Amino acid sequence: MFNGHESVVYAVEYSQFLIKNNIGNSNVICSGSSDNTIRFWDIRSDKNELFMIKGDEKKDNGIVCLKFIVLKNKDKTKNVTYDLNLCYGSNNGLIRIWG
């Protein structure tokens, strides 16, 4: 059980990638709620909350959907890197990319 949201949870998304953080590598899910927060959870180490994002109070009005996406980047030397980002949809119809 993951505790932390103060209202209804509308969306949960699993990241298929390991995320490096201050406690090492984590398998992560995130959850979006009508309390206008997105919370990131480590599913391997006692279900600790890793991070929280607060949505814009006036423009979001709650988080209703989430999706991890990988975006490809090229630098000037033609090296390709991949960045993990999170898209989320708000109750007011906005879609944002975080990452």
PyMOL CGO cylinders between C-alpha atoms (Angstrom):
from pymol import cmd
from pymol.cgo import CYLINDER

trace = [
    CYLINDER, 0.00, 0.00, 0.00, 1.26, 3.48, -0.93, 0.3, 1, 1, 1, 1, 1, 1,
    CYLINDER, 1.26, 3.48, -0.93, 0.13, 6.27, 1.37, 0.3, 1, 1, 1, 1, 1, 1,
    CYLINDER, 0.13, 6.27, 1.37, 0.43, 9.99, 0.73, 0.3, 1, 1, 1, 1, 1, 1,
    CYLINDER, 0.43, 9.99, 0.73, -2.31, 11.36, -1.50, 0.3, 1, 1, 1, 1, 1, 1,
    CYLINDER, -2.31, 11.36, -1.50, -5.01, 13.43, 0.18, 0.3, 1, 1, 1, 1, 1, 1,
    CYLINDER, -5.01, 13.43, 0.18, -7.74, 12.68, -2.36, 0.3, 1, 1, 1, 1, 1, 1,
    CYLINDER, -7.74, 12.68, -2.36, -8.83, 10.27, -5.11, 0.3, 1, 1, 1, 1, 1, 1,
    CYLINDER, -8.83, 10.27, -5.11, -6.06, 8.70, -7.21, 0.3, 1, 1, 1, 1, 1, 1,
    CYLINDER, -6.06, 8.70, -7.21, -7.00, 8.74, -10.90, 0.3, 1, 1, 1, 1, 1, 1,
    CYLINDER, -7.00, 8.74, -10.90, -3.85, 7.37, -12.53, 0.3, 1, 1, 1, 1, 1, 1,
    CYLINDER, -3.85, 7.37, -12.53, -0.93, 5.04, -11.85, 0.3, 1, 1, 1, 1, 1, 1,
    CYLINDER, -0.93, 5.04, -11.85, 1.95, 4.42, -14.23, 0.3, 1, 1, 1, 1, 1, 1,
    CYLINDER, 1.95, 4.42, -14.23, 4.91, 2.04, -14.00, 0.3, 1, 1, 1, 1, 1, 1,
    CYLINDER, 4.91, 2.04, -14.00, 8.30, 3.10, -15.32, 0.3, 1, 1, 1, 1, 1, 1,
    CYLINDER, 8.30, 3.10, -15.32, 9.92, 0.26, -17.24, 0.3, 1, 1, 1, 1, 1, 1,
    CYLINDER, 9.92, 0.26, -17.24, 13.30, 1.87, -16.62, 0.3, 1, 1, 1, 1, 1, 1,
    CYLINDER, 13.30, 1.87, -16.62, 15.42, 1.95, -13.49, 0.3, 1, 1, 1, 1, 1, 1,
    CYLINDER, 15.42, 1.95, -13.49, 15.75, 5.47, -12.16, 0.3, 1, 1, 1, 1, 1, 1,
    CYLINDER, 15.75, 5.47, -12.16, 19.03, 6.48, -10.50, 0.3, 1, 1, 1, 1, 1, 1,
    CYLINDER, 19.03, 6.48, -10.50, 18.60, 8.46, -7.32, 0.3, 1, 1, 1, 1, 1, 1,
    CYLINDER, 18.60, 8.46, -7.32, 20.28, 9.11, -3.98, 0.3, 1, 1, 1, 1, 1, 1,
    CYLINDER, 20.28, 9.11, -3.98, 19.45, 5.61, -2.68, 0.3, 1, 1, 1, 1, 1, 1,
    CYLINDER, 19.45, 5.61, -2.68, 20.71, 3.81, -5.81, 0.3, 1, 1, 1, 1, 1, 1,
    CYLINDER, 20.71, 3.81, -5.81, 18.53, 2.40, -8.56, 0.3, 1, 1, 1, 1, 1, 1,
    CYLINDER, 18.53, 2.40, -8.56, 14.77, 2.29, -8.08, 0.3, 1, 1, 1, 1, 1, 1,
    CYLINDER, 14.77, 2.29, -8.08, 11.87, 0.62, -9.82, 0.3, 1, 1, 1, 1, 1, 1,
    CYLINDER, 11.87, 0.62, -9.82, 9.34, 3.40, -9.90, 0.3, 1, 1, 1, 1, 1, 1,
    CYLINDER, 9.34, 3.40, -9.90, 5.63, 3.91, -10.23, 0.3, 1, 1, 1, 1, 1, 1,
    CYLINDER, 5.63, 3.91, -10.23, 3.96, 7.27, -10.08, 0.3, 1, 1, 1, 1, 1, 1,
    CYLINDER, 3.96, 7.27, -10.08, 0.43, 8.20, -9.15, 0.3, 1, 1, 1, 1, 1, 1,
    CYLINDER, 0.43, 8.20, -9.15, -1.70, 11.22, -10.04, 0.3, 1, 1, 1, 1, 1, 1,
    CYLINDER, -1.70, 11.22, -10.04, -4.51, 12.48, -7.89, 0.3, 1, 1, 1, 1, 1, 1,
    CYLINDER, -4.51, 12.48, -7.89, -7.30, 15.02, -7.65, 0.3, 1, 1, 1, 1, 1, 1,
    CYLINDER, -7.30, 15.02, -7.65, -5.21, 16.52, -4.81, 0.3, 1, 1, 1, 1, 1, 1,
    CYLINDER, -5.21, 16.52, -4.81, -3.18, 17.98, -7.73, 0.3, 1, 1, 1, 1, 1, 1,
    CYLINDER, -3.18, 17.98, -7.73, -0.01, 16.03, -6.99, 0.3, 1, 1, 1, 1, 1, 1,
    CYLINDER, -0.01, 16.03, -6.99, 2.05, 13.41, -8.77, 0.3, 1, 1, 1, 1, 1, 1,
    CYLINDER, 2.05, 13.41, -8.77, 3.98, 11.16, -6.43, 0.3, 1, 1, 1, 1, 1, 1,
    CYLINDER, 3.98, 11.16, -6.43, 6.85, 8.87, -7.36, 0.3, 1, 1, 1, 1, 1, 1,
    CYLINDER, 6.85, 8.87, -7.36, 7.21, 5.63, -5.38, 0.3, 1, 1, 1, 1, 1, 1,
    CYLINDER, 7.21, 5.63, -5.38, 10.06, 3.12, -5.09, 0.3, 1, 1, 1, 1, 1, 1,
    CYLINDER, 10.06, 3.12, -5.09, 8.39, -0.27, -5.36, 0.3, 1, 1, 1, 1, 1, 1,
    CYLINDER, 8.39, -0.27, -5.36, 11.43, -2.23, -4.12, 0.3, 1, 1, 1, 1, 1, 1,
    CYLINDER, 11.43, -2.23, -4.12, 12.43, -0.48, -0.90, 0.3, 1, 1, 1, 1, 1, 1,
    CYLINDER, 12.43, -0.48, -0.90, 9.52, -0.40, 1.52, 0.3, 1, 1, 1, 1, 1, 1,
    CYLINDER, 9.52, -0.40, 1.52, 7.36, 1.60, -0.89, 0.3, 1, 1, 1, 1, 1, 1,
    CYLINDER, 7.36, 1.60, -0.89, 9.09, 4.89, -0.02, 0.3, 1, 1, 1, 1, 1, 1,
    CYLINDER, 9.09, 4.89, -0.02, 7.90, 8.08, -1.66, 0.3, 1, 1, 1, 1, 1, 1,
    CYLINDER, 7.90, 8.08, -1.66, 10.81, 9.34, -3.75, 0.3, 1, 1, 1, 1, 1, 1,
    CYLINDER, 10.81, 9.34, -3.75, 9.50, 12.64, -5.03, 0.3, 1, 1, 1, 1, 1, 1,
    CYLINDER, 9.50, 12.64, -5.03, 6.38, 14.75, -5.42, 0.3, 1, 1, 1, 1, 1, 1,
    CYLINDER, 6.38, 14.75, -5.42, 5.32, 17.24, -8.09, 0.3, 1, 1, 1, 1, 1, 1,
    CYLINDER, 5.32, 17.24, -8.09, 2.58, 19.75, -7.37, 0.3, 1, 1, 1, 1, 1, 1,
    CYLINDER, 2.58, 19.75, -7.37, 0.44, 20.74, -10.32, 0.3, 1, 1, 1, 1, 1, 1,
    CYLINDER, 0.44, 20.74, -10.32, -0.46, 24.35, -11.00, 0.3, 1, 1, 1, 1, 1, 1,
    CYLINDER, -0.46, 24.35, -11.00, -3.38, 25.12, -8.67, 0.3, 1, 1, 1, 1, 1, 1,
    CYLINDER, -3.38, 25.12, -8.67, -5.18, 27.42, -11.12, 0.3, 1, 1, 1, 1, 1, 1,
    CYLINDER, -5.18, 27.42, -11.12, -4.38, 25.66, -14.40, 0.3, 1, 1, 1, 1, 1, 1,
    CYLINDER, -4.38, 25.66, -14.40, -4.41, 21.93, -13.56, 0.3, 1, 1, 1, 1, 1, 1,
    CYLINDER, -4.41, 21.93, -13.56, -7.15, 21.31, -10.98, 0.3, 1, 1, 1, 1, 1, 1,
    CYLINDER, -7.15, 21.31, -10.98, -6.12, 17.70, -10.43, 0.3, 1, 1, 1, 1, 1, 1,
    CYLINDER, -6.12, 17.70, -10.43, -4.07, 15.09, -12.31, 0.3, 1, 1, 1, 1, 1, 1,
    CYLINDER, -4.07, 15.09, -12.31, -6.18, 12.59, -14.27, 0.3, 1, 1, 1, 1, 1, 1,
    CYLINDER, -6.18, 12.59, -14.27, -3.73, 10.61, -16.43, 0.3, 1, 1, 1, 1, 1, 1,
    CYLINDER, -3.73, 10.61, -16.43, 0.01, 9.79, -16.64, 0.3, 1, 1, 1, 1, 1, 1,
    CYLINDER, 0.01, 9.79, -16.64, 2.36, 8.24, -19.18, 0.3, 1, 1, 1, 1, 1, 1,
    CYLINDER, 2.36, 8.24, -19.18, 6.14, 7.75, -19.16, 0.3, 1, 1, 1, 1, 1, 1,
    CYLINDER, 6.14, 7.75, -19.16, 7.72, 8.49, -22.54, 0.3, 1, 1, 1, 1, 1, 1,
    CYLINDER, 7.72, 8.49, -22.54, 11.27, 8.26, -23.86, 0.3, 1, 1, 1, 1, 1, 1,
    CYLINDER, 11.27, 8.26, -23.86, 12.52, 11.14, -25.98, 0.3, 1, 1, 1, 1, 1, 1,
    CYLINDER, 12.52, 11.14, -25.98, 15.56, 10.79, -28.19, 0.3, 1, 1, 1, 1, 1, 1,
    CYLINDER, 15.56, 10.79, -28.19, 18.19, 13.58, -28.16, 0.3, 1, 1, 1, 1, 1, 1,
    CYLINDER, 18.19, 13.58, -28.16, 21.12, 14.20, -30.48, 0.3, 1, 1, 1, 1, 1, 1,
    CYLINDER, 21.12, 14.20, -30.48, 24.01, 16.47, -29.62, 0.3, 1, 1, 1, 1, 1, 1,
    CYLINDER, 24.01, 16.47, -29.62, 26.43, 18.19, -32.01, 0.3, 1, 1, 1, 1, 1, 1,
    CYLINDER, 26.43, 18.19, -32.01, 28.73, 15.16, -32.08, 0.3, 1, 1, 1, 1, 1, 1,
    CYLINDER, 28.73, 15.16, -32.08, 25.83, 12.98, -33.31, 0.3, 1, 1, 1, 1, 1, 1,
    CYLINDER, 25.83, 12.98, -33.31, 25.70, 11.09, -30.02, 0.3, 1, 1, 1, 1, 1, 1,
    CYLINDER, 25.70, 11.09, -30.02, 22.20, 9.87, -29.22, 0.3, 1, 1, 1, 1, 1, 1,
    CYLINDER, 22.20, 9.87, -29.22, 20.85, 9.86, -25.70, 0.3, 1, 1, 1, 1, 1, 1,
    CYLINDER, 20.85, 9.86, -25.70, 17.44, 8.93, -24.38, 0.3, 1, 1, 1, 1, 1, 1,
    CYLINDER, 17.44, 8.93, -24.38, 15.62, 10.91, -21.72, 0.3, 1, 1, 1, 1, 1, 1,
    CYLINDER, 15.62, 10.91, -21.72, 12.77, 9.55, -19.63, 0.3, 1, 1, 1, 1, 1, 1,
    CYLINDER, 12.77, 9.55, -19.63, 9.94, 12.07, -19.30, 0.3, 1, 1, 1, 1, 1, 1,
    CYLINDER, 9.94, 12.07, -19.30, 6.48, 12.03, -17.81, 0.3, 1, 1, 1, 1, 1, 1,
    CYLINDER, 6.48, 12.03, -17.81, 3.41, 13.33, -19.63, 0.3, 1, 1, 1, 1, 1, 1,
    CYLINDER, 3.41, 13.33, -19.63, 0.38, 14.10, -17.56, 0.3, 1, 1, 1, 1, 1, 1,
    CYLINDER, 0.38, 14.10, -17.56, -3.11, 15.33, -18.23, 0.3, 1, 1, 1, 1, 1, 1,
    CYLINDER, -3.11, 15.33, -18.23, -4.96, 17.67, -15.92, 0.3, 1, 1, 1, 1, 1, 1,
    CYLINDER, -4.96, 17.67, -15.92, -8.63, 17.99, -15.05, 0.3, 1, 1, 1, 1, 1, 1,
    CYLINDER, -8.63, 17.99, -15.05, -8.73, 21.33, -16.90, 0.3, 1, 1, 1, 1, 1, 1,
    CYLINDER, -8.73, 21.33, -16.90, -7.70, 19.73, -20.20, 0.3, 1, 1, 1, 1, 1, 1,
    CYLINDER, -7.70, 19.73, -20.20, -3.99, 20.66, -20.21, 0.3, 1, 1, 1, 1, 1, 1,
    CYLINDER, -3.99, 20.66, -20.21, -1.27, 18.17, -21.12, 0.3, 1, 1, 1, 1, 1, 1,
    CYLINDER, -1.27, 18.17, -21.12, 2.22, 18.76, -19.75, 0.3, 1, 1, 1, 1, 1, 1,
    CYLINDER, 2.22, 18.76, -19.75, 5.60, 17.07, -20.13, 0.3, 1, 1, 1, 1, 1, 1,
    CYLINDER, 5.60, 17.07, -20.13, 7.81, 16.90, -17.06, 0.3, 1, 1, 1, 1, 1, 1,
    CYLINDER, 7.81, 16.90, -17.06, 11.40, 15.73, -17.15, 0.3, 1, 1, 1, 1, 1, 1,
]
cmd.load_cgo(trace, "trace")
